[in-house]
Amino acid sequence: MKKLTFLLLGLLAFSITSCSDDDPDIIVNENEKITTLPVLEALPAPAEFVSQEDVNEDVAAGTFKWSAAKLEYNGPVSYYIQIAPAGSDFSSAVDVFSASVSVTTKAFTFGDLNLAVNRLSLALVSNGKAKVKFGTLAEFDVRVKAIAEKSEVVGYSTTQLMKINAYEKIIFNTPELFLVGAPQAYYGKNGWDEKNGISLKYIGKEGTKLFEAFVKVNVGDGFKFTGDGKTWANGNYGTDGEVAAISGGQEFTLIDGGASKDLKIAEADGAGLYYVRVDMDAMKVKVIKMNWGVIGAATAGGWNDESAMGYDFASNTYSYAGTDITAGEMKFRSKNTGNFINGVDGVGGEWTFNVGDLLFVGDGGTGKNFNVTAGAKPKLTVNIDGTAVVSGL
């Protein structure tokens, strides 16, 4: 009996000590602690960097080095290098690099520093503060931001001082938006990986926050949007409630926060390639399943009617299976998409979504017609950003 008791106690002890951050029985949540913060090493004295336009942007300037952060459950950590005016509270800080690293070193060029200082200057002005002094050595604090990949708990290193003489560069700060959700798995990523969101194409003008994407979506697939493709802390945009499945075009209202719901857009019309247009100024999303076809003198419907193409979800490819293509000119078109997005029926919007020889989804027929041979079997693939691949002509 004693032997059995000791055996059970031993097994229990083993099960406790062998748990890891990936064990399903452990719930890693927002209360997880960073038990040891990273420590950023000081850069070699005098830590002064002079950026020269068209001279040393691509020249290696140094390397940031820091010690690893340690988590309560020993899970993976992502690191960002942040820069802010010396002595500030980092409220206007920017990341020196857009992508995180999982190691504890990061080399930088003079150009990296110059761009970071210019972005910082823009952030300061947008927050009602004085911009950076360019053309002279200015002092900046740098620190390491550590994010636990599972619980998203954040910790910061202490700061180190560096001096940078940057030149001012006119930067148009293009708005960004990223899709995060199940469709990521169709594009070489992990589903619902907010640290590697799919970047939407910016189509706004003069700062308007308008974006689009051409996304493969299956029944049951949900997704949301985030502001930087790194963390939910910079935007957790989903619908304002459960939305009934609707055939044809759909419109969603967005809200920001953990209470927002996933967008599920394929429940009525099934798996396919969906056009997604996001207006972040109005907090609205319009989506519609694309129905691509061939149209033109070489097709059965001439220039009046599309001949429908079939869609293969796995390869994201539309194919025309008919045998009636004659020698002549044609294009690809998704009339239904343009009519819905432009709010018209029949006239004025049907040519918004077409593909000609410029090989992108154009507006108003910008690309020239394709010349095809008799019996051609046209195929079309539309990528997330609207670039197209055409074959079989």
PETA-V562323 format. One line per field, one symbol per residue. ss: DSSP state (2 for helix, 1 for strand, 0 for the rest). psi: psi as a letter, one per 40 degrees, with the letter a starting at -180 (. if undefined). burial: I if it has 24 or more other ideal C-beta (glycine too) atoms within 12 Angstrom, else O. A space follows every 50 residues. Layout:
ss = ???
psi = ???
burial = ???
//
This chain:
ss = 02222222222222222000000000000000011100010000000111 00000000011111110001100000111111111000000001100000 10001111122222222222222222000000000001111111111100 00011100011111100000000000011112222220000002220110 11000000011111111000001111000002220011100000000001 11111100001010000000011111111000011111100011100000 00000011011100001110000000011111102222222200000000 0001100001110000000111000000111100001111100
psi = ddddddddddddddddeeiieeheehhhaeeiihdhiihhiiihiefhhh hhhedfdehhdahhiiiiihidefiihiiihiiiiheieedeiihdidii ieafihiiidddddddddddddddddefiiiihieihihihiihhhhhdd eeiiiiiiiihihhhiihhhhhghiiiihhadedeefeihifgeefihhi hheiifeighiiihhhhihehiiaiideediedfhghaieihhihhiaii hihiihieeiiihheeddeiiahhhhhhgedefihhiihhgiiiiideid eaediihiiihhddefhhiheieehihaiiiiigdddddddefihdhded edgihaeefihihefdiiiihiiheigiihhhideeiihiie.
burial = OOOOOOOOOOOOOOOOOOOOOOOOOOOIOOOIOIOOIIOIIOIOOOIOII IOOOOOOOOOIIOIIIOIIOIIIIIIIIIIIIIIIIOIOIOIIIIIIOOI IOOIOIOIIIIIIIIIIIIIIIIIOOOOOOOIOOOOOIIIIIIIIIIIII IIIIIIIOIIIIIIIIIIOOOOOOIIIIIIIIIIOIIOIOIOIIIIIIII IIIOOOOOIIIIIIIIIIOOIIIIIIIIIIIIOIIIIIIOOOIOOOOOII IIOIOOOOOIOIIIIIIOIOIIIIIIIIIIOOOIIIIIIIIIIIIIOIIO OOIOOIIIIOIOOOOIIIIIOOOOIOOIIIIIIIIIIIIIIIOOOOOOII IIIIIIOOIIIIIOIOIOIIOIOOOIIIIIIIIIOIOIOIOII
//
